[in-house]
Amino acid sequence: MASQNNGLVFQDYFPTMVEKLGTEGFMKELRNGFKLLMDREKEVITFESLKKNSASLGLQGMSDDELMCMLREGDLDGDGALDEMEFCTLMFRLSPDLMNSSKSLLEEAIFTQG
């Protein structure tokens, strides 16, 4: 499913990834994405680290304003950066299909951990 956010069109591959990788594998991939974008010293995604590393995810054409908008949208605690939980939450919110099936994904994640 494709969604549009601030004029950008994103193809939503997350549901397919969950289907192929399972919940645990998908969450591992989200954590890997976070690590790719984070500031290594601060261990959070800052504007600077997002701008520096976004090209590796095919986002090199995004303006500073668009990057800041993404950062602000995910920054739940208002500290100007994204920790791993905020990043994962933002990724789920950007995927309408995952949001619709998030209850079953949560239950699966809880049962595989227990």
C-alpha positions in Angstrom: 0.0 0.0 0.0 1.3 3.5 -0.8 0.7 6.4 1.5 1.5 10.1 1.1 3.1 12.2 3.8 4.0 15.9 3.2 3.9 15.4 -0.6 6.2 12.3 -0.5 4.8 8.9 -1.5 6.0 5.9 0.5 5.4 2.3 -0.5 4.4 0.4 2.6 6.5 -2.8 2.6 6.1 -3.4 6.3 3.1 -5.8 6.2 5.0 -8.0 3.7 8.1 -7.9 5.8 6.1 -9.0 8.9 4.6 -11.8 6.9 8.0 -13.0 5.6 10.1 -12.3 8.8 7.6 -12.9 11.5 7.1 -10.4 14.3 10.5 -11.0 16.0 12.4 -10.7 12.7 10.6 -7.6 11.7 11.3 -5.9 15.1 15.0 -6.8 14.7 15.0 -5.1 11.3 13.4 -2.0 12.8 16.1 -1.9 15.4 18.7 -2.3 12.7 17.2 0.7 10.9 17.3 2.7 14.1 21.0 1.9 14.6 21.7 2.9 11.0 20.2 6.3 11.5 21.3 7.0 15.1 24.0 9.3 16.4 26.6 6.7 17.6 27.6 8.9 20.7 24.1 9.9 21.8 22.4 6.6 20.8 19.4 8.5 19.5 18.4 9.8 16.1 19.2 13.5 15.9 18.5 15.9 13.0 22.2 15.7 12.1 22.3 11.9 12.2 19.1 11.6 10.2 20.4 14.1 7.6 23.8 12.3 7.4 22.5 8.8 7.2 19.1 9.2 5.3 20.7 8.7 1.9 21.4 5.1 2.8 17.6 4.6 3.0 16.9 6.3 -0.3 15.8 9.6 1.3 18.6 11.8 -0.1 16.1 14.0 -1.8 14.4 15.2 1.3 14.7 18.8 2.4 15.9 19.8 5.9 12.3 20.9 6.6 10.9 17.4 5.6 13.6 15.7 7.8 12.7 18.0 10.8 9.0 17.3 10.3 9.7 13.5 10.4 11.8 14.0 13.6 9.1 16.2 15.3 6.3 13.7 14.3 8.1 10.9 16.1 9.5 12.9 19.1 7.0 11.9 21.8 9.0 13.2 24.8 9.9 16.6 23.2 13.7 16.2 23.5 14.4 16.9 19.8 15.6 13.3 19.1 14.1 9.8 18.6 15.0 7.0 20.9 14.5 3.4 19.7 10.9 3.2 21.0 9.9 6.5 19.4 11.4 5.4 16.1 9.6 2.0 16.2 6.3 3.7 17.2 6.7 6.2 14.3 7.4 3.4 11.8 4.2 1.6 12.9 2.2 4.9 12.7 3.4 5.4 9.1 2.1 2.0 8.1 -1.7 1.9 8.0 -1.8 -1.8 7.5 0.4 -2.5 10.5 -1.6 -0.1 12.7 -4.7 -2.1 11.7 -3.1 -5.4 12.7 -1.0 -4.1 15.6 -3.0 -5.9 18.3 -2.3 -9.3 16.8 1.4 -8.4 16.3 1.6 -7.3 20.0 0.0 -10.5 21.2 2.4 -12.6 19.0 5.4 -10.6 20.3 4.3 -11.2 23.9 3.7 -14.9 23.4 7.1 -15.4 21.7 8.9 -13.6 24.6 7.1 -15.5 27.4 
